[in-house]
């Protein structure tokens, strides 16, 4: 089941986490390759003949990191549980750095700076959450290593100076305090900065999208102004001529069906022109007390006398009988209901039923339009109310955009539930009922 909730304009976008993880995996692969080559050359070159234990352990550590990177890449290709994969990488990176810290001096090792590096990586991946995961896991790993060395549960590397692994209590306290404090500071700074950058980036995307939308609307406005005059006049002549022709004698059943087709298509073209004009040149709503149930009932009655609802799609109406008056623009509310009903009818197959209902509960007055048609695919849901986006071959992608604009101007919330192949439900929440 796919759900979408829309209120005052919001931008819905896909996360860039998989792309960032791919870049991180590539960078990790490069780093591990360089580290592995460096440790291997030192080991094979014999420059550190008295440090074989450290070199061997380093070789195993970076070799293991290289293998883990390959595992990450394979898991990323599957594309599932990406956030969990990011967390796992951060935690295992801190474990890797702990092994490096152990080999290079324990509590006093300068390699503890790698813990902070993982915090930066975590912030780049998932913001403050990623920085927190890296900081907590790094602190636990560092604390566990220091405790294990202090309690002699883990012995220092035999080829390293033993003195640096046995600091005094004051020195140990200093190292632990400084390193943990640095972790916390880096986590907060990196995480906060990442969140600010993400917010700023989202605002920039929203502003860019609004600018593009305004540009499209301006172009549409110019087009609609010409279409309204150039198309409606011929349409009026066609509709009038067809009406006269249908009243004439001598028409057989096939001729009448052809007349109905002409009339229906003319009405559809007129609806398209109306939607384009409404979308491109919206007027400010004139608020007054409007009974939602009455408006919906009238729209359903009109739908039953026009278009496909005459023959093969039934439109029903129900109401719980409770007060359903809200402050709204009567004509715009009627347009909203009409477009939702028309969309539901167009999405339905012959013989199916479209249910329109009005109910008042603790959430307020709610209009629901339910069809049992083709449904909406999950990938299409974020763009459902975009102008000119449609999921049907004969759709214009304008009707639902008008619904969204009217809802935004009235402060209504639109909830959409759908499953591909099993219909859709559009629920418009209009706020508390207003007493007359």
Legacy VTK file of the C-alpha trace (Angstrom):
# vtk DataFile Version 3.0
C-alpha trace
ASCII
DATASET POLYDATA
POINTS 436 float
0.000 0.000 0.000
1.398 3.376 -1.075
0.462 6.483 0.928
1.029 10.145 0.170
0.082 13.147 2.270
0.101 16.639 0.799
-0.729 19.911 2.473
0.636 23.398 1.952
3.168 22.959 -0.895
5.935 20.540 -0.068
8.721 18.989 -2.104
8.979 15.253 -2.178
12.235 13.855 -3.412
14.239 10.716 -3.395
17.172 10.426 -1.001
20.701 10.637 -2.379
22.038 8.169 0.200
22.733 5.332 -2.280
24.757 7.685 -4.455
26.756 8.970 -1.466
27.338 5.405 -0.306
28.623 4.491 -3.744
31.127 7.367 -3.648
32.173 6.397 -0.116
32.646 2.775 -1.119
34.843 3.860 -4.022
36.904 6.149 -1.763
37.253 3.384 0.820
38.395 0.960 -1.875
41.069 3.437 -2.995
42.210 4.105 0.573
42.361 0.428 1.486
44.289 -0.341 -1.699
46.879 2.328 -0.917
47.145 1.270 2.734
47.427 -2.391 1.824
50.117 -1.653 -0.758
52.048 0.522 1.725
51.977 -2.033 4.531
52.814 -4.828 2.093
55.811 -2.947 0.707
57.114 -2.248 4.214
56.656 -5.897 5.174
58.239 -7.325 2.031
60.938 -4.684 1.835
62.339 -5.531 5.231
62.769 -1.881 6.303
61.215 -2.705 9.668
62.760 -6.076 10.432
61.947 -5.743 14.134
58.292 -4.831 13.519
57.057 -7.977 11.795
54.159 -8.468 14.233
52.825 -4.949 13.660
53.286 -5.160 9.907
51.581 -8.553 9.723
48.682 -7.341 11.851
48.410 -4.168 9.756
48.425 -6.262 6.601
45.588 -8.395 7.947
43.656 -5.349 9.160
43.723 -3.486 5.854
43.258 -6.712 3.931
40.119 -7.359 5.974
38.985 -3.806 5.274
39.509 -4.442 1.574
37.302 -7.542 1.752
34.613 -5.644 3.688
34.610 -2.932 1.029
33.867 -5.563 -1.609
31.027 -6.843 0.589
29.652 -3.288 0.922
29.706 -2.844 -2.857
27.824 -6.101 -3.373
25.236 -5.176 -0.731
24.792 -1.714 -2.228
23.973 -3.214 -5.632
20.951 -4.908 -4.055
19.611 -1.488 -3.071
17.804 -2.642 0.086
18.169 -1.380 3.667
20.555 1.334 2.562
20.497 3.212 5.883
21.303 0.009 7.773
24.200 -0.602 5.388
25.502 2.928 6.054
25.367 2.355 9.814
27.143 -0.987 9.466
29.940 0.614 7.446
30.455 3.329 10.056
30.583 0.843 12.935
32.975 -1.523 11.142
35.164 1.409 10.135
35.514 2.318 13.808
36.446 -1.289 14.588
39.127 -1.106 11.863
40.504 2.141 13.289
40.590 0.540 16.740
42.880 -2.164 15.389
45.124 0.570 13.925
45.098 2.443 17.250
46.106 -0.760 19.058
49.049 -1.296 16.709
50.288 2.310 16.942
50.345 3.122 20.657
47.002 2.342 22.259
45.488 5.202 24.261
48.276 7.589 23.185
48.082 6.737 19.476
47.698 9.559 17.005
45.537 7.256 14.876
42.594 8.129 17.156
41.987 11.003 14.727
40.513 8.410 12.362
37.532 8.167 14.729
36.747 11.797 13.970
37.152 11.113 10.251
34.411 8.495 10.483
32.176 11.075 12.206
32.656 13.369 9.208
31.822 10.507 6.859
28.726 9.668 8.888
27.575 13.296 8.757
28.016 13.306 4.982
25.952 10.120 4.689
22.964 10.637 7.001
23.557 13.917 8.805
23.525 14.136 12.578
22.291 10.558 12.842
25.322 9.171 10.969
27.732 11.357 12.948
26.138 10.076 16.150
26.429 6.434 15.107
30.115 6.938 14.279
30.833 8.842 17.507
29.085 6.340 19.784
30.626 3.294 18.113
34.064 4.967 18.055
33.818 5.900 21.731
32.793 2.365 22.675
35.609 0.811 20.640
38.237 3.202 22.032
36.973 2.761 25.587
36.969 -1.016 25.231
40.537 -1.027 23.889
41.855 1.255 26.646
40.111 -0.803 29.318
41.376 -4.084 27.886
44.970 -2.790 27.820
44.729 -1.321 31.332
43.298 -4.567 32.742
45.885 -6.620 30.803
43.103 -8.506 29.067
44.908 -7.624 25.834
48.716 -7.494 25.705
50.563 -4.788 23.741
52.125 -5.774 20.399
55.428 -7.508 21.260
57.444 -5.476 18.745
56.241 -2.069 19.996
57.776 -0.041 22.898
55.955 -1.329 25.948
56.212 1.963 27.814
53.733 3.804 25.626
51.112 1.146 26.376
51.475 1.665 30.143
50.643 5.329 30.759
50.146 6.656 34.270
46.619 7.162 35.601
46.842 10.918 34.942
48.098 10.395 31.391
45.431 7.779 30.692
42.729 10.080 32.024
44.045 12.902 29.831
44.128 10.777 26.660
40.643 9.369 27.220
39.104 12.753 28.081
40.658 14.547 25.123
39.793 11.849 22.579
36.200 11.441 23.739
35.743 15.211 23.893
37.065 15.549 20.344
34.645 12.848 19.211
31.675 14.684 20.734
32.725 18.049 19.305
33.337 16.647 15.819
30.013 14.792 15.942
28.059 17.922 16.916
29.824 20.237 14.489
29.778 17.865 11.535
26.238 16.663 12.190
24.844 20.169 12.649
26.631 21.462 9.564
25.369 18.508 7.516
21.783 19.137 8.650
22.070 22.826 7.810
23.484 22.009 4.390
20.715 19.492 3.790
18.066 22.027 4.796
19.641 24.724 2.620
19.893 22.287 -0.283
16.235 21.352 0.157
15.238 25.020 0.193
17.265 25.605 -2.963
15.612 22.662 -4.696
12.190 23.920 -3.620
12.961 27.446 -4.856
14.234 26.112 -8.169
11.137 23.970 -8.578
8.884 26.934 -7.788
10.709 29.027 -10.373
10.308 26.310 -12.998
6.658 25.909 -12.083
6.113 29.660 -12.396
7.790 29.636 -15.796
5.612 26.758 -16.956
2.500 28.489 -15.622
3.409 31.716 -17.427
3.804 29.831 -20.697
0.608 27.940 -20.038
-1.201 31.184 -19.296
-0.268 32.620 -22.659
-1.286 29.405 -24.388
-4.534 29.058 -22.450
-5.595 32.634 -23.212
-5.465 31.880 -26.928
-6.972 28.411 -26.584
-9.921 29.605 -24.529
-11.072 31.851 -27.346
-9.942 29.871 -30.376
-11.250 26.497 -29.177
-14.363 27.320 -27.160
-16.136 29.129 -29.939
-15.853 26.188 -32.388
-16.692 23.812 -29.544
-19.873 25.725 -28.840
-20.851 25.483 -32.494
-20.073 21.747 -32.585
-22.046 21.031 -29.413
-25.008 23.074 -30.571
-25.014 21.415 -33.979
-24.863 17.943 -32.459
-27.738 18.759 -30.102
-29.877 19.861 -33.063
-28.839 16.832 -35.071
-29.832 14.450 -32.261
-33.347 15.911 -32.156
-33.842 15.344 -35.865
-35.841 12.478 -37.295
-34.473 9.662 -39.356
-31.423 8.915 -37.158
-30.791 5.258 -36.518
-29.121 3.896 -33.353
-25.630 3.988 -34.848
-26.048 7.651 -35.808
-27.152 8.517 -32.271
-24.135 6.725 -30.810
-21.841 8.709 -33.096
-23.503 11.932 -31.946
-22.948 10.933 -28.330
-19.273 10.286 -29.037
-18.895 13.725 -30.641
-20.679 15.374 -27.717
-18.592 13.507 -25.127
-15.299 14.338 -26.791
-16.313 17.980 -27.175
-17.128 18.103 -23.464
-13.767 16.510 -22.664
-11.940 19.092 -24.743
-13.878 21.864 -23.039
-12.915 20.437 -19.617
-9.262 20.426 -20.659
-9.377 24.082 -21.714
-11.127 24.978 -18.451
-8.482 23.151 -16.384
-5.652 24.875 -18.222
-7.195 28.297 -17.675
-7.870 27.545 -13.996
-4.309 26.325 -13.469
-2.536 29.091 -15.338
-4.646 32.044 -14.177
-5.941 31.180 -10.718
-8.108 33.668 -8.874
-8.012 34.236 -5.163
-10.720 32.256 -3.336
-13.699 34.168 -1.961
-14.415 32.469 1.347
-17.918 31.847 2.605
-19.774 29.115 4.483
-20.199 26.167 2.121
-21.883 22.828 2.825
-19.461 20.192 1.520
-22.087 17.439 1.453
-24.418 19.556 -0.699
-21.644 20.431 -3.153
-20.496 16.813 -3.422
-24.065 15.556 -3.917
-24.642 18.040 -6.750
-21.345 17.118 -8.418
-22.189 13.407 -8.258
-25.620 14.105 -9.794
-23.936 16.068 -12.582
-21.339 13.329 -13.130
-24.146 10.808 -13.512
-25.462 12.764 -16.497
-22.219 13.287 -18.361
-19.259 11.386 -19.763
-18.648 7.720 -19.104
-20.757 7.786 -15.938
-23.867 7.679 -18.116
-23.151 4.210 -19.387
-20.435 2.111 -17.815
-19.155 3.686 -14.542
-21.519 4.291 -11.630
-20.839 7.206 -9.247
-22.436 6.926 -5.794
-22.672 9.384 -2.897
-22.984 8.884 0.850
-22.951 11.187 3.849
-22.996 10.586 7.602
-25.536 13.371 8.095
-23.358 15.424 10.445
-22.612 19.120 9.952
-20.220 19.587 7.041
-20.030 23.336 6.528
-16.572 24.828 6.036
-15.188 28.174 4.974
-14.323 27.845 1.295
-14.882 29.273 -2.165
-18.021 27.557 -3.446
-17.036 27.383 -7.111
-13.459 26.331 -6.403
-14.609 23.618 -3.985
-17.011 22.396 -6.648
-14.115 22.330 -9.148
-11.979 20.329 -6.692
-14.699 17.717 -6.190
-15.474 17.563 -9.903
-11.843 16.996 -10.857
-11.422 14.229 -8.276
-14.598 12.482 -9.441
-13.632 12.847 -13.102
-10.151 11.461 -12.346
-11.671 8.473 -10.546
-14.090 7.765 -13.398
-11.304 7.948 -15.980
-9.209 5.505 -13.910
-12.070 2.983 -13.688
-13.029 0.133 -15.980
-16.505 -0.468 -17.347
-18.886 -1.763 -14.672
-16.886 -0.407 -11.728
-18.190 1.990 -9.094
-16.752 5.282 -7.861
-17.719 6.080 -4.259
-17.910 9.699 -3.081
-18.518 10.286 0.623
-18.500 13.147 3.128
-17.956 12.510 6.825
-17.228 14.617 9.902
-15.136 13.242 12.753
-12.436 14.363 15.208
-10.216 15.359 12.267
-12.893 17.582 10.777
-14.874 17.462 7.538
-13.417 14.959 5.095
-14.293 14.304 1.459
-13.325 10.868 0.098
-13.325 9.744 -3.525
-12.606 6.041 -3.974
-12.213 4.130 -7.212
-11.347 0.500 -7.941
-9.373 1.122 -11.081
-5.747 0.726 -12.128
-4.279 2.330 -8.997
-1.075 4.360 -8.740
2.407 2.935 -8.885
4.716 3.807 -5.981
7.260 5.436 -8.300
4.579 7.767 -9.705
3.206 8.877 -6.348
5.598 11.798 -5.631
4.722 13.456 -8.982
1.000 12.743 -8.827
-0.028 16.410 -8.497
2.608 17.862 -10.830
1.239 19.842 -13.762
1.340 17.903 -17.062
2.261 14.628 -15.346
-0.192 11.826 -16.055
-0.287 8.057 -15.662
-2.795 7.585 -18.491
-2.145 7.658 -22.209
-5.071 10.046 -22.797
-4.591 12.177 -19.685
-3.380 15.788 -19.705
-1.915 15.923 -16.208
-3.798 19.132 -15.416
-6.877 18.095 -13.400
-5.061 16.913 -10.267
-2.697 19.897 -10.429
-5.795 22.133 -10.179
-6.966 20.058 -7.195
-3.610 20.589 -5.481
-3.640 24.346 -6.112
-7.163 24.745 -4.736
-6.320 22.622 -1.685
-3.181 24.654 -0.996
-5.037 27.967 -1.215
-7.704 26.702 1.191
-5.269 25.032 3.608
-6.773 21.591 2.943
-4.759 18.385 3.385
-4.846 15.669 0.715
-4.198 12.056 1.723
-3.761 9.512 -1.062
-3.778 5.753 -0.578
-3.276 3.451 -3.509
-1.939 0.131 -4.635
-1.162 -0.644 -8.257
-4.050 -2.580 -9.778
-6.330 -2.112 -6.751
-7.690 1.400 -7.066
-7.043 4.619 -5.169
-8.540 6.737 -2.405
-8.262 10.530 -2.376
-9.230 11.998 1.003
-9.407 15.771 1.405
-9.382 16.942 5.025
-10.960 20.402 5.223
-10.707 21.195 8.916
-13.374 21.422 11.620
-16.994 22.000 10.668
-18.169 25.604 11.118
-21.472 26.351 12.742
-23.858 28.530 10.748
LINES 1 437
436 0 1 2 3 4 5 6 7 8 9 10 11 12 13 14 15 16 17 18 19 20 21 22 23 24 25 26 27 28 29 30 31 32 33 34 35 36 37 38 39 40 41 42 43 44 45 46 47 48 49 50 51 52 53 54 55 56 57 58 59 60 61 62 63 64 65 66 67 68 69 70 71 72 73 74 75 76 77 78 79 80 81 82 83 84 85 86 87 88 89 90 91 92 93 94 95 96 97 98 99 100 101 102 103 104 105 106 107 108 109 110 111 112 113 114 115 116 117 118 119 120 121 122 123 124 125 126 127 128 129 130 131 132 133 134 135 136 137 138 139 140 141 142 143 144 145 146 147 148 149 150 151 152 153 154 155 156 157 158 159 160 161 162 163 164 165 166 167 168 169 170 171 172 173 174 175 176 177 178 179 180 181 182 183 184 185 186 187 188 189 190 191 192 193 194 195 196 197 198 199 200 201 202 203 204 205 206 207 208 209 210 211 212 213 214 215 216 217 218 219 220 221 222 223 224 225 226 227 228 229 230 231 232 233 234 235 236 237 238 239 240 241 242 243 244 245 246 247 248 249 250 251 252 253 254 255 256 257 258 259 260 261 262 263 264 265 266 267 268 269 270 271 272 273 274 275 276 277 278 279 280 281 282 283 284 285 286 287 288 289 290 291 292 293 294 295 296 297 298 299 300 301 302 303 304 305 306 307 308 309 310 311 312 313 314 315 316 317 318 319 320 321 322 323 324 325 326 327 328 329 330 331 332 333 334 335 336 337 338 339 340 341 342 343 344 345 346 347 348 349 350 351 352 353 354 355 356 357 358 359 360 361 362 363 364 365 366 367 368 369 370 371 372 373 374 375 376 377 378 379 380 381 382 383 384 385 386 387 388 389 390 391 392 393 394 395 396 397 398 399 400 401 402 403 404 405 406 407 408 409 410 411 412 413 414 415 416 417 418 419 420 421 422 423 424 425 426 427 428 429 430 431 432 433 434 435
